[in-house]
Amino acid sequence: MVYDDERLTDLKKQDEAIFTAATDQAWEALAWAWKLRWGMPLVNQYSSELINTSLVRQALERTAGTPFTETPANVCWVLHEFDVRNIDGAFLSSWAGTGEPRVIFNYRDPRDVILSMINFASGRTKGGLSAINNLQAFSSILCSMPTLDERLTYALTDESFPAQARDYMRMLWLLHHPNVYATSFEDLVGPEGGGSAEAQLRATAGLIEFLGADAAPEDVARNLFNRDAFTFFKGQVGGWKEVYTDEHRRIADKRFAEVLPLYGYV
């Protein structure tokens, strides 16, 4: 699906290390090719590592005529945002008709997302500034502001900052589609993140059933909260309530007035 016959013949003559590196690169290229057909940009927003774009384009060309259902087996897509207007038409038709591959939509209270993005772009998470790519412009702006209060005011008032109300409205269809399992950060995070064990187990059991996986909800749930993730800062539900001033709340209420109730937030 990625390499032509000549390249495959050559790889068979190579030692294991070279062969493994080539197959790893092929898998990454194939994954990005599927993402492009999903309508996602060819950029890794969480890493400064370069993507082999020529190999991605090769994979995209070689798989252009394949249906969405030919995504490699046992793969599901976990999305935080997705614009249906940008998807490959053949992909959309195939997925809408079969429900394969499975799609999970994971969302979070936009007020917490704003705070999380500030911490991430300010270099306060495990990955630090080195992990930032397309957030670099915002990183420079935020780091020039001495207080969190100023950063919050800026992030809540700049229409170009991530987590806009229009983004949530554009993803609203994912909450209603029968081929999508929609679940919130608040439900999945569990007691360690300020959520509840009951909600976490309920959401995890739903995910397992949706995916047709062979797993115990309790075993999966205990591994969901990951302090070692490079984007981790505190990972708490409702962290915005501790740092938003009355003015920040007023701005956020106005900004997300239509979005919050649609996603079940108040």
Backbone as CSV, one residue per row, in Angstrom:
resi,resn,N_x,N_y,N_z,CA_x,CA_y,CA_z,C_x,C_y,C_z
1,MET,0.814,-1.210,0.000,0.000,0.000,0.000,0.853,1.267,0.000
2,VAL,2.170,1.112,0.234,3.056,2.275,0.297,4.212,2.149,-0.688
3,TYR,4.936,1.006,-0.652,6.107,0.814,-1.502,5.757,0.071,-2.789
4,ASP,6.501,0.372,-3.860,6.300,-0.361,-5.106,7.104,-1.662,-5.062
5,ASP,6.937,-2.481,-6.093,7.561,-3.807,-6.105,9.083,-3.729,-6.048
6,GLU,9.644,-2.738,-6.712,11.104,-2.609,-6.729,11.643,-2.352,-5.324
7,ARG,10.966,-1.451,-4.604,11.409,-1.139,-3.246,11.211,-2.337,-2.316
8,LEU,10.120,-3.055,-2.478,9.856,-4.224,-1.645,10.893,-5.312,-1.888
9,THR,11.272,-5.511,-3.141,12.299,-6.506,-3.464,13.619,-6.144,-2.811
10,ASP,13.945,-4.872,-2.844,15.183,-4.406,-2.225,15.154,-4.590,-0.708
11,LEU,14.005,-4.301,-0.106,13.895,-4.423,1.351,14.075,-5.859,1.832
12,LYS,13.650,-6.805,1.015,13.779,-8.206,1.397,15.240,-8.634,1.513
13,LYS,16.130,-7.874,0.896,17.562,-8.200,0.936,18.277,-7.529,2.108
14,GLN,17.574,-6.621,2.794,18.204,-5.845,3.859,18.153,-6.586,5.184
15,ASP,18.984,-6.108,6.126,18.966,-6.732,7.450,17.714,-6.291,8.208
16,GLU,17.484,-6.887,9.363,16.241,-6.679,10.099,16.040,-5.231,10.517
17,ALA,17.124,-4.565,10.931,17.006,-3.179,11.400,16.518,-2.254,10.284
18,ILE,17.082,-2.403,9.102,16.679,-1.571,7.965,15.250,-1.888,7.553
19,PHE,14.922,-3.183,7.534,13.571,-3.593,7.165,12.543,-3.039,8.156
20,THR,12.860,-3.128,9.443,11.943,-2.633,10.476,11.752,-1.126,10.362
21,ALA,12.838,-0.393,10.148,12.742,1.065,10.005,11.870,1.430,8.806
22,ALA,12.020,0.691,7.716,11.247,0.976,6.507,9.768,0.681,6.709
23,THR,9.457,-0.410,7.421,8.053,-0.725,7.659,7.428,0.261,8.635
24,ASP,8.216,0.730,9.609,7.716,1.763,10.520,7.391,3.041,9.757
25,GLN,8.271,3.413,8.834,8.035,4.607,8.023,6.817,4.425,7.123
26,ALA,6.655,3.212,6.613,5.499,2.934,5.752,4.203,3.045,6.536
27,TRP,4.204,2.516,7.761,3.002,2.609,8.592,2.657,4.070,8.881
28,GLU,3.660,4.874,9.235,3.413,6.291,9.512,2.872,6.992,8.269
29,ALA,3.461,6.695,7.113,3.005,7.315,5.866,1.574,6.903,5.551
30,LEU,1.258,5.616,5.768,-0.095,5.146,5.500,-1.096,5.827,6.426
31,ALA,-0.738,5.958,7.715,-1.620,6.609,8.678,-1.898,8.054,8.275
32,TRP,-0.856,8.762,7.833,-1.045,10.151,7.422,-1.854,10.245,6.131
33,ALA,-1.695,9.245,5.251,-2.489,9.238,4.019,-3.970,9.114,4.337
34,TRP,-4.303,8.240,5.303,-5.699,8.111,5.721,-6.178,9.413,6.367
35,LYS,-5.302,10.050,7.139,-5.685,11.315,7.778,-5.995,12.387,6.740
36,LEU,-5.194,12.436,5.698,-5.448,13.413,4.638,-6.815,13.178,3.999
37,ARG,-7.179,11.920,3.825,-8.490,11.626,3.252,-9.604,11.947,4.249
38,TRP,-9.246,11.960,5.521,-10.190,12.418,6.544,-10.377,13.929,6.479
39,GLY,-9.494,14.610,5.769,-9.565,16.062,5.693,-8.676,16.762,6.699
40,MET,-7.766,15.988,7.322,-6.879,16.578,8.318,-5.636,17.136,7.636
41,PRO,-5.053,18.228,8.158,-3.865,18.811,7.537,-2.636,17.941,7.757
42,LEU,-1.698,18.007,6.835,-0.466,17.239,6.932,0.518,17.975,7.843
43,VAL,0.179,17.981,9.133,1.039,18.621,10.129,0.779,17.953,11.464
44,ASN,1.841,17.696,12.187,1.711,17.115,13.519,1.759,18.256,14.521
45,GLN,0.607,18.605,15.053,0.534,19.787,15.908,1.216,19.605,17.253
46,TYR,1.543,18.367,17.627,2.158,18.136,18.925,3.638,17.815,18.849
47,SER,4.218,17.809,17.665,5.620,17.426,17.548,6.332,18.301,16.536
48,SER,7.599,18.564,16.805,8.406,19.338,15.867,9.136,18.425,14.893
49,GLU,8.955,17.092,15.029,9.600,16.151,14.126,9.006,16.277,12.724
50,LEU,9.885,16.183,11.734,9.445,16.309,10.351,8.794,15.018,9.869
51,ILE,7.765,15.158,9.072,7.083,14.021,8.481,7.652,13.815,7.080
52,ASN,7.839,12.557,6.686,8.322,12.253,5.342,7.167,12.464,4.363
53,THR,7.004,13.708,3.941,5.834,14.060,3.126,5.840,13.370,1.773
54,SER,7.022,13.119,1.197,7.060,12.453,-0.111,6.541,11.023,-0.003
55,LEU,6.870,10.347,1.100,6.376,8.986,1.307,4.875,8.997,1.587
56,VAL,4.420,10.028,2.299,2.986,10.162,2.562,2.230,10.344,1.250
57,ARG,2.749,11.207,0.392,2.095,11.436,-0.895,2.085,10.160,-1.734
58,GLN,3.159,9.396,-1.647,3.226,8.130,-2.368,2.163,7.165,-1.846
59,ALA,2.040,7.090,-0.523,1.024,6.224,0.073,-0.374,6.692,-0.309
60,LEU,-0.569,8.009,-0.321,-1.873,8.565,-0.672,-2.233,8.211,-2.109
61,GLU,-1.254,8.320,-3.008,-1.500,8.006,-4.420,-1.810,6.524,-4.605
62,ARG,-1.074,5.667,-3.897,-1.237,4.220,-4.074,-2.532,3.698,-3.450
63,THR,-3.100,4.454,-2.496,-4.331,4.015,-1.830,-5.532,4.876,-2.195
64,ALA,-5.365,5.732,-3.195,-6.416,6.702,-3.537,-7.739,6.042,-3.889
65,GLY,-7.691,4.873,-4.492,-8.918,4.229,-4.916,-9.499,3.254,-3.916
66,THR,-8.840,3.128,-2.756,-9.304,2.153,-1.772,-10.394,2.756,-0.893
67,PRO,-11.379,1.951,-0.499,-12.437,2.463,0.383,-11.962,2.599,1.820
68,PHE,-12.707,3.361,2.579,-12.386,3.603,3.971,-12.316,2.301,4.770
69,THR,-13.098,1.306,4.348,-13.151,0.037,5.065,-11.849,-0.748,4.970
70,GLU,-10.944,-0.323,4.095,-9.661,-1.002,3.992,-8.604,-0.415,4.911
71,THR,-9.006,0.480,5.794,-8.096,0.872,6.864,-7.622,-0.409,7.542
72,PRO,-6.336,-0.535,7.856,-5.836,-1.772,8.461,-6.700,-2.249,9.627
73,ALA,-6.809,-3.553,9.763,-7.680,-4.164,10.776,-7.311,-3.711,12.185
74,ASN,-8.310,-3.697,13.061,-8.144,-3.369,14.482,-7.664,-1.937,14.714
75,VAL,-8.031,-1.048,13.800,-7.718,0.376,13.951,-9.014,1.147,14.136
76,CYS,-9.045,2.031,15.109,-10.162,2.963,15.230,-9.588,4.369,15.240
77,TRP,-10.443,5.329,14.965,-10.005,6.725,14.923,-10.540,7.450,16.159
78,VAL,-9.641,8.077,16.893,-10.028,8.886,18.051,-9.838,10.343,17.672
79,LEU,-10.943,11.075,17.609,-10.910,12.448,17.124,-11.304,13.430,18.222
80,HIS,-10.620,14.571,18.227,-11.006,15.676,19.104,-11.691,16.767,18.293
81,GLU,-11.440,16.759,17.011,-12.089,17.708,16.116,-12.095,17.118,14.718
82,PHE,-13.106,17.471,13.957,-13.222,16.909,12.618,-14.271,17.686,11.838
83,ASP,-13.877,18.196,10.684,-14.775,18.975,9.840,-15.263,18.084,8.699
84,VAL,-16.531,17.707,8.742,-17.097,16.781,7.764,-17.012,17.338,6.347
85,ARG,-16.910,18.650,6.207,-16.871,19.264,4.882,-15.570,18.959,4.141
86,ASN,-14.529,18.554,4.876,-13.227,18.333,4.252,-12.922,16.872,3.959
87,ILE,-13.823,15.964,4.294,-13.542,14.552,4.124,-13.633,14.125,2.662
88,ASP,-12.805,13.159,2.283,-12.845,12.533,0.970,-14.245,11.955,0.759
89,GLY,-14.887,12.309,-0.363,-16.266,11.891,-0.603,-16.446,10.385,-0.619
90,ALA,-15.494,9.666,-1.248,-15.585,8.205,-1.296,-15.441,7.621,0.102
91,PHE,-14.573,8.227,0.882,-14.384,7.806,2.272,-15.690,7.960,3.038
92,LEU,-16.299,9.134,2.907,-17.509,9.433,3.668,-18.628,8.456,3.317
93,SER,-18.768,8.164,2.029,-19.808,7.239,1.594,-19.565,5.845,2.151
94,SER,-18.315,5.399,2.097,-17.961,4.067,2.598,-18.197,3.972,4.102
95,TRP,-17.743,4.958,4.833,-17.870,4.938,6.290,-19.331,5.050,6.720
96,ALA,-20.082,5.938,6.051,-21.485,6.122,6.414,-22.292,4.849,6.189
97,GLY,-21.892,4.076,5.181,-22.634,2.867,4.868,-22.257,1.664,5.697
98,THR,-21.018,1.637,6.202,-20.544,0.448,6.920,-20.256,0.682,8.402
99,GLY,-19.965,1.931,8.763,-19.580,2.213,10.144,-18.172,1.761,10.469
100,GLU,-17.396,1.402,9.457,-16.020,0.954,9.648,-15.058,1.871,8.923
101,PRO,-13.913,2.177,9.542,-13.497,1.863,10.902,-14.345,2.612,11.942
102,ARG,-14.242,2.180,13.172,-14.977,2.822,14.250,-14.375,4.198,14.543
103,VAL,-15.236,5.130,14.928,-14.804,6.502,15.209,-15.236,6.890,16.619
104,ILE,-14.287,7.401,17.375,-14.547,7.871,18.737,-14.336,9.381,18.767
105,PHE,-15.304,10.100,19.272,-15.206,11.556,19.414,-15.036,11.872,20.892
106,ASN,-13.882,12.429,21.240,-13.573,12.767,22.628,-13.517,14.286,22.770
107,TYR,-14.413,14.844,23.576,-14.486,16.291,23.724,-14.317,16.690,25.190
108,ARG,-14.164,17.995,25.412,-13.917,18.510,26.761,-14.514,19.903,26.885
109,ASP,-14.846,20.294,28.098,-15.361,21.635,28.375,-14.402,22.671,27.767
110,PRO,-14.898,23.526,26.868,-14.012,24.480,26.202,-13.303,25.429,27.158
111,ARG,-13.895,25.689,28.308,-13.233,26.565,29.281,-11.993,25.906,29.847
112,ASP,-12.041,24.583,30.019,-10.859,23.845,30.447,-9.865,23.684,29.301
113,VAL,-10.387,23.554,28.089,-9.500,23.428,26.937,-8.665,24.692,26.777
114,ILE,-9.283,25.840,26.946,-8.553,27.117,26.866,-7.407,27.127,27.869
115,LEU,-7.700,26.758,29.110,-6.674,26.739,30.158,-5.593,25.721,29.822
116,SER,-5.996,24.550,29.343,-5.045,23.503,28.999,-4.119,23.952,27.875
117,MET,-4.691,24.608,26.859,-3.878,25.081,25.747,-2.887,26.157,26.188
118,ILE,-3.294,26.987,27.128,-2.392,28.003,27.667,-1.212,27.335,28.364
119,ASN,-1.503,26.348,29.213,-0.430,25.652,29.926,0.500,24.930,28.965
120,PHE,-0.082,24.315,27.940,0.701,23.590,26.949,1.591,24.543,26.164
121,ALA,0.988,25.599,25.626,1.727,26.536,24.789,2.697,27.406,25.579
122,SER,2.521,27.473,26.897,3.429,28.236,27.740,4.594,27.381,28.244
123,GLY,4.625,26.122,27.832,5.725,25.246,28.203,5.631,24.683,29.600
124,ARG,4.426,24.639,30.158,4.261,24.170,31.536,3.986,22.671,31.630
125,THR,3.827,22.008,30.493,3.547,20.579,30.504,4.839,19.789,30.335
126,LYS,4.738,18.466,30.460,5.912,17.599,30.416,6.695,17.758,29.124
127,GLY,5.978,17.938,27.993,6.654,18.071,26.714,7.364,19.396,26.538
128,GLY,6.909,20.427,27.242,7.543,21.731,27.155,7.403,22.365,25.782
129,LEU,8.134,23.436,25.573,8.048,24.177,24.318,8.549,23.371,23.137
130,SER,9.448,22.405,23.383,9.994,21.621,22.284,8.932,20.802,21.584
131,ALA,7.813,20.563,22.268,6.753,19.741,21.683,5.781,20.559,20.848
132,ILE,6.016,21.844,20.726,5.053,22.715,20.057,5.453,22.949,18.610
133,ASN,4.485,22.867,17.725,4.735,23.157,16.325,3.857,24.308,15.893
134,ASN,2.595,24.036,15.519,1.755,25.118,15.038,1.197,25.983,16.160
135,LEU,1.534,25.667,17.415,1.163,26.528,18.532,2.287,27.500,18.890
136,GLN,3.365,27.459,18.114,4.544,28.241,18.456,4.269,29.743,18.475
137,ALA,3.447,30.211,17.542,3.127,31.638,17.512,2.427,32.056,18.799
138,PHE,1.472,31.230,19.254,0.765,31.538,20.494,1.688,31.400,21.701
139,SER,2.639,30.479,21.601,3.596,30.306,22.686,4.378,31.596,22.932
140,SER,4.832,32.214,21.863,5.598,33.458,21.989,4.756,34.557,22.624
141,ILE,3.494,34.622,22.225,2.598,35.646,22.768,2.347,35.406,24.255
142,LEU,1.990,34.172,24.589,1.653,33.846,25.976,2.855,34.016,26.903
143,CYS,4.018,33.592,26.441,5.211,33.679,27.290,5.668,35.119,27.497
144,SER,5.172,36.034,26.662,5.515,37.447,26.844,4.644,38.105,27.908
145,MET,3.621,37.380,28.381,2.704,37.912,29.389,3.069,37.346,30.755
146,PRO,3.298,38.190,31.739,3.829,37.726,33.025,2.852,36.981,33.921
147,THR,1.553,37.133,33.703,0.599,36.506,34.620,-0.402,35.630,33.878
148,LEU,-0.933,34.638,34.590,-1.960,33.773,34.027,-3.224,34.574,33.730
149,ASP,-3.507,35.564,34.551,-4.673,36.411,34.336,-4.616,37.063,32.958
150,GLU,-3.455,37.594,32.594,-3.290,38.230,31.281,-3.411,37.205,30.163
151,ARG,-2.844,36.040,30.383,-2.888,35.002,29.357,-4.312,34.532,29.109
152,LEU,-5.069,34.390,30.168,-6.462,33.973,30.030,-7.279,35.030,29.292
153,THR,-7.085,36.283,29.663,-7.807,37.366,28.992,-7.498,37.366,27.504
154,TYR,-6.221,37.207,27.186,-5.831,37.173,25.773,-6.473,35.983,25.053
155,ALA,-6.323,34.781,25.612,-6.810,33.567,24.950,-8.321,33.583,24.762
156,LEU,-9.036,34.191,25.691,-10.492,34.239,25.628,-11.018,35.307,24.672
157,THR,-10.148,36.202,24.252,-10.601,37.309,23.405,-10.007,37.293,22.003
158,ASP,-8.957,36.483,21.768,-8.364,36.399,20.436,-9.092,35.311,19.649
159,GLU,-9.774,35.695,18.588,-10.568,34.764,17.794,-9.730,33.721,17.066
160,SER,-8.406,33.941,16.992,-7.547,32.972,16.314,-6.998,31.913,17.267
161,PHE,-7.197,32.115,18.567,-6.690,31.149,19.536,-7.511,29.861,19.440
162,PRO,-6.888,28.692,19.650,-7.621,27.420,19.561,-8.821,27.363,20.506
163,ALA,-9.715,26.411,20.226,-10.926,26.175,21.033,-11.944,27.297,20.872
164,GLN,-12.266,27.599,19.634,-13.290,28.588,19.342,-14.678,27.954,19.404
165,ALA,-15.676,28.744,19.694,-17.049,28.236,19.721,-17.431,27.661,18.364
166,ARG,-16.961,28.292,17.301,-17.303,27.807,15.959,-16.734,26.411,15.716
167,ASP,-15.584,26.086,16.350,-15.020,24.744,16.216,-15.952,23.713,16.838
168,TYR,-16.489,24.039,18.007,-17.415,23.122,18.679,-18.710,22.971,17.879
169,MET,-19.162,24.031,17.269,-20.379,23.946,16.462,-20.133,23.088,15.221
170,ARG,-18.945,23.195,14.663,-18.614,22.424,13.466,-18.515,20.927,13.768
171,MET,-18.192,20.592,15.021,-18.065,19.182,15.402,-19.357,18.616,15.989
172,LEU,-20.396,19.410,16.043,-21.622,19.001,16.732,-22.231,17.737,16.132
173,TRP,-22.079,17.557,14.842,-22.673,16.390,14.183,-22.128,15.079,14.754
174,LEU,-20.897,15.124,15.285,-20.292,13.915,15.841,-21.017,13.420,17.084
175,LEU,-21.716,14.331,17.768,-22.478,13.936,18.959,-23.709,13.118,18.591
176,HIS,-24.169,13.227,17.360,-25.447,12.639,16.967,-25.324,11.463,15.999
177,HIS,-24.136,11.262,15.426,-24.011,10.225,14.396,-23.991,8.829,15.025
178,PRO,-24.799,7.891,14.525,-24.867,6.548,15.116,-23.590,5.734,14.943
179,ASN,-22.714,6.139,14.006,-21.456,5.422,13.808,-20.307,6.033,14.605
180,VAL,-20.630,6.931,15.516,-19.618,7.589,16.341,-19.927,7.341,17.811
181,TYR,-18.904,6.997,18.567,-19.068,6.928,20.019,-18.517,8.228,20.593
182,ALA,-19.396,9.060,21.119,-19.000,10.346,21.681,-18.875,10.232,23.191
183,THR,-17.748,10.643,23.717,-17.530,10.582,25.152,-16.669,11.759,25.584
184,SER,-16.895,12.260,26.774,-16.201,13.456,27.232,-14.957,13.122,28.047
185,PHE,-14.060,14.062,28.092,-12.892,13.978,28.971,-13.347,13.798,30.413
186,GLU,-14.388,14.514,30.782,-14.878,14.490,32.156,-15.346,13.095,32.576
187,ASP,-15.952,12.357,31.645,-16.406,11.002,31.957,-15.250,10.018,32.022
188,LEU,-14.269,10.190,31.153,-13.190,9.213,31.053,-12.089,9.390,32.092
189,VAL,-11.926,10.605,32.608,-10.742,10.902,33.424,-10.756,10.195,34.772
190,GLY,-11.927,9.934,35.330,-12.004,9.186,36.581,-11.638,9.995,37.816
191,PRO,-11.601,9.343,38.984,-11.366,10.038,40.256,-10.044,10.796,40.313
192,GLU,-8.994,10.261,39.683,-7.693,10.944,39.731,-7.744,12.307,39.063
193,GLY,-8.646,12.461,38.113,-8.766,13.735,37.421,-9.938,14.567,37.882
194,GLY,-10.546,14.160,39.002,-11.672,14.927,39.531,-13.017,14.460,39.045
195,GLY,-13.058,13.372,38.273,-14.320,12.807,37.829,-14.783,11.723,38.787
196,SER,-15.703,10.892,38.341,-16.205,9.830,39.202,-15.853,8.464,38.633
197,ALA,-15.670,7.492,39.530,-15.359,6.129,39.110,-16.530,5.528,38.337
198,GLU,-17.747,5.874,38.753,-18.932,5.329,38.101,-19.018,5.806,36.651
199,ALA,-18.822,7.106,36.430,-18.888,7.648,35.068,-17.776,7.070,34.207
200,GLN,-16.603,6.910,34.786,-15.471,6.371,34.042,-15.732,4.928,33.598
201,LEU,-16.237,4.112,34.511,-16.534,2.720,34.172,-17.649,2.620,33.142
202,ARG,-18.655,3.484,33.281,-19.766,3.483,32.329,-19.276,3.852,30.928
203,ALA,-18.442,4.904,30.843,-17.919,5.339,29.547,-16.977,4.297,28.962
204,THR,-16.154,3.704,29.807,-15.201,2.693,29.341,-15.925,1.449,28.834
205,ALA,-16.946,1.016,29.569,-17.737,-0.138,29.131,-18.409,0.144,27.795
206,GLY,-18.898,1.361,27.626,-19.516,1.749,26.360,-18.528,1.715,25.208
207,LEU,-17.310,2.185,25.469,-16.268,2.169,24.446,-15.920,0.741,24.038
208,ILE,-15.756,-0.121,25.030,-15.396,-1.517,24.761,-16.475,-2.201,23.926
209,GLU,-17.724,-1.961,24.286,-18.828,-2.543,23.524,-18.862,-2.004,22.099
210,PHE,-18.665,-0.703,21.958,-18.684,-0.062,20.648,-17.586,-0.620,19.747
211,LEU,-16.421,-0.861,20.312,-15.286,-1.351,19.534,-15.314,-2.862,19.337
212,GLY,-16.166,-3.539,20.099,-16.185,-4.993,20.023,-14.918,-5.602,20.568
213,ALA,-14.321,-4.937,21.546,-13.051,-5.387,22.107,-13.268,-6.397,23.218
214,ASP,-12.247,-7.202,23.462,-12.284,-8.187,24.531,-11.463,-7.643,25.691
215,ALA,-12.100,-6.903,26.572,-11.394,-6.270,27.689,-12.356,-6.011,28.827
216,ALA,-11.814,-5.964,30.030,-12.618,-5.664,31.211,-12.580,-4.154,31.453
217,PRO,-13.728,-3.506,31.615,-13.748,-2.055,31.840,-12.845,-1.625,32.992
218,GLU,-12.801,-2.414,34.054,-11.985,-2.063,35.219,-10.497,-2.021,34.854
219,ASP,-10.059,-2.968,34.016,-8.647,-3.006,33.626,-8.277,-1.820,32.750
220,VAL,-9.180,-1.459,31.854,-8.918,-0.318,30.977,-8.950,0.987,31.767
221,ALA,-9.947,1.126,32.633,-10.142,2.371,33.375,-8.935,2.726,34.229
222,ARG,-8.313,1.735,34.835,-7.202,2.041,35.742,-5.963,2.556,35.010
223,ASN,-5.966,2.451,33.672,-4.823,2.922,32.891,-5.117,4.187,32.081
224,LEU,-6.278,4.772,32.281,-6.655,5.931,31.469,-5.968,7.222,31.903
225,PHE,-5.782,7.407,33.199,-5.197,8.660,33.684,-3.681,8.539,33.612
226,ASN,-3.066,9.300,32.731,-1.642,9.142,32.447,-0.858,10.401,32.782
227,ARG,-0.211,10.383,33.928,0.598,11.539,34.337,1.874,11.686,33.508
228,ASP,2.233,10.636,32.773,3.460,10.678,31.984,3.245,11.214,30.574
229,ALA,1.997,11.527,30.217,1.731,12.071,28.885,2.447,13.414,28.716
230,PHE,3.002,13.657,27.542,3.801,14.870,27.351,2.968,16.138,27.426
231,THR,1.636,16.018,27.277,0.773,17.194,27.384,0.219,17.375,28.796
232,PHE,0.624,16.497,29.717,0.017,16.515,31.051,0.479,17.718,31.878
233,PHE,-0.482,18.382,32.523,-0.178,19.426,33.499,-0.819,19.045,34.833
234,LYS,-2.157,19.108,34.901,-2.866,18.632,36.076,-3.946,17.612,35.707
235,GLY,-4.535,17.791,34.534,-5.525,16.837,34.056,-6.772,16.767,34.919
236,GLN,-7.248,17.908,35.380,-8.380,17.937,36.291,-9.651,18.476,35.647
237,VAL,-10.770,17.891,36.038,-12.072,18.383,35.615,-12.361,19.716,36.294
238,GLY,-12.811,20.685,35.520,-13.212,21.964,36.100,-12.078,22.805,36.654
239,GLY,-10.854,22.583,36.158,-9.723,23.381,36.623,-9.901,24.863,36.351
240,TRP,-10.683,25.183,35.334,-10.916,26.587,34.982,-11.566,27.354,36.132
241,LYS,-12.372,26.668,36.945,-13.097,27.328,38.039,-12.147,27.903,39.092
242,GLU,-10.942,27.342,39.178,-9.980,27.774,40.185,-9.200,29.011,39.767
243,VAL,-9.161,29.303,38.474,-8.296,30.388,37.996,-9.037,31.491,37.243
244,TYR,-10.245,31.214,36.750,-10.986,32.249,36.046,-11.482,33.300,37.041
245,THR,-11.252,34.546,36.706,-11.830,35.641,37.488,-13.279,35.836,37.033
246,ASP,-13.986,36.718,37.710,-15.359,37.026,37.303,-15.407,37.543,35.869
247,GLU,-14.390,38.327,35.497,-14.344,38.865,34.136,-14.098,37.748,33.127
248,HIS,-13.206,36.815,33.466,-12.962,35.681,32.572,-14.229,34.856,32.387
249,ARG,-14.956,34.651,33.482,-16.209,33.889,33.401,-17.224,34.606,32.517
250,ARG,-17.268,35.925,32.640,-18.208,36.691,31.827,-17.872,36.541,30.344
251,ILE,-16.597,36.651,30.015,-16.176,36.533,28.618,-16.464,35.124,28.090
252,ALA,-16.122,34.106,28.910,-16.330,32.715,28.496,-17.811,32.413,28.332
253,ASP,-18.641,32.921,29.233,-20.084,32.687,29.137,-20.640,33.267,27.832
254,LYS,-20.134,34.426,27.465,-20.582,35.062,26.226,-20.052,34.308,25.006
255,ARG,-18.799,33.908,25.102,-18.140,33.251,23.969,-18.742,31.879,23.676
256,PHE,-19.077,31.133,24.737,-19.547,29.760,24.569,-21.013,29.582,24.948
257,ALA,-21.764,30.666,24.935,-23.162,30.625,25.382,-23.978,29.570,24.654
258,GLU,-23.785,29.450,23.351,-24.570,28.505,22.566,-24.005,27.089,22.661
259,VAL,-22.689,26.993,22.811,-22.002,25.703,22.768,-22.185,24.887,24.046
260,LEU,-22.032,25.514,25.201,-21.998,24.790,26.483,-23.193,23.867,26.710
261,PRO,-24.421,24.346,26.564,-25.553,23.439,26.805,-25.658,22.315,25.785
262,LEU,-25.202,22.552,24.561,-25.267,21.526,23.521,-24.368,20.348,23.852
263,TYR,-23.279,20.628,24.554,-22.338,19.580,24.928,-22.560,19.104,26.370
264,GLY,-23.587,19.624,27.007,-23.915,19.161,28.352,-23.182,19.874,29.463
265,TYR,-22.631,21.056,29.178,-21.927,21.824,30.200,-22.787,23.021,30.629
266,VAL,-22.598,23.443,31.866,-23.339,24.609,32.376,-22.377,25.611,32.968
